[in-house]
Amino acid sequence: MTPPRHHLSRGEFIVFEGIDGVGKTTQVDLLAQRLQQAGYEVVCLKEPTEGVWGQKLRQLAREGRHTVAPATELAWFLEDRREDVTQNIQPALARGQIVLLDRYYFSTMAYQGALHFDPEDIRRRNEAFAPPPDLLLLLEIPVTQSLARVQQRGVPSAFERRDYLERVASAFAAMQFPYLRRIDAAGPVQEVHCQIWQAVHALLTMGPEAAPEDTVS
């Protein structure tokens, strides 16, 4: 690994979002490697976490949601994120590191919003303790392609039904934030990575307003 050459007085916070099967984990790994090669210190995180609340949520995904009320599930997401912010995200940013996060409160807005919770209320409850990202990379593919990818890797989870994912995708599509960049993730992995790198390079060299909101091409 290349020794860090770039020290940031304050770290950068980059979040990856999108429906299941969109390729977030692969793209986080590719971006982390490229940033490290460029001399940046990088921390990769994922939600739900491996903590107590995150383990409860992962169990729901495996076994189904029928044993837990939707409001309880939402509360677990909030508790898991609160721990992640306090224990991982904020300390890494204070150290001047680049934080790459696979899912954040935008997923909660979309997935719990698809269960008829108010996405704006979810956003407000999260932003009471969770900092907004410097860059939100929203990877987008058709739901049919998403489900095909999910089926290739095994049995779909409780979060991966077509009708549900259609509602989730609609919730993501409706989001508008100044730090949001939409990425066409339907093509080859390296092409997707090039789009992501364009947005990240703009953030690191010119600041969060450098690239226009919408699809990066």
Secondary structure, DSSP 8 states (H G I E B T S, - for coil): --------SS--EEEEE-STTS-HHHHHHHHHHHHHHTT--EEEEESS-SSHHHHHHHHHHHH-STTS-HHHHHHHHHHHHHHHIIIIIHHHHHTT-EEEEES-HHHHHHHHHTTT--HHHHHHHHHTTS---SEEEEEE--HHHHHHHHHHTSS--TT--HHHHHHHHHHHHT---TTEEEEE-SS-HHHHHHHHHHHHHHHHHH-TTSS-SEE--
